[in-house]
Amino acid sequence: MTWEEFQQVAQGISEQTGFPLSVLLGQAALETGRGTSYNAKKKNNWFGTGAFDSNPSNAYTFKNPEQSIMYYLQNVGKLVPNWKQYVDDPVKLVQMIKNAGYATDPYYVQKVTSLPEFKRFLSPTSQQGQSPLQNVLKSIITPVNAATQPVSYPSSSASGARSYPSSSASSTNSYIVKAGDTLSGIAKQYLGNANSYNQLSGYRSGNPNLIYPGEKITW
């Protein structure tokens, strides 16, 4: 299933359950690199369910994405029984889910809420009158560009999902920094030489020894 198809499935379940579509898609995009992860492709697991930092290969296998979403919602219902109180405050809901033990990454809430999917698919009241369906349709008809390509949004959450480099029509390559990364490590992985870190750019501090999760490194 493609990421676009998954969004439509998630939109239908969101309308049936009242669960914020922005949270569903924000977490799924982060956990699977927008459907490019092994768990999404081979296990229909779109939320890292059953996987942990210590054992990421223990992710559950589901028959289809719908089953994965419903299991995720059951899990959230156990972690945050009063989640319906936060449907109009998706950022708060993500924070509550994280605090309840869903993820250990201290930057998890920032990562989820900074994604285009989270910002685009807001709950009805927070989108000032636009329904989730209107937002889905607007997203689907938006021309594909570098911002909507299946990039790897880093996850050091409960799923332990790996990052996947972004793909773009331009000749510029990019990588989203995750917790624990170093410039030399990125240079070694993508340029073949740790000493080539000076070819990387995009970190806001200007100090190669100081990079932050969520930054976009280019070369």
Secondary structure, DSSP 8 states (H G I E B T S, - for coil): --HHHHHHHHHHHHHHH---HHHHHHHHHHHHTTTTSHHHHHH--SS-TT-BTTBGGG----SSHHHHHHHHHHHHHHH-TTGGGGTT-HHHHHHHHIIIII---TTHHHHHHTSHHHHHS--TTTTTT--HHHHHHHHHHS---GGGS-------STT---------SSS--EEE--TT--HHHHHHHHHS-GGGGGG-B--TTS-TT---TT-EEE-
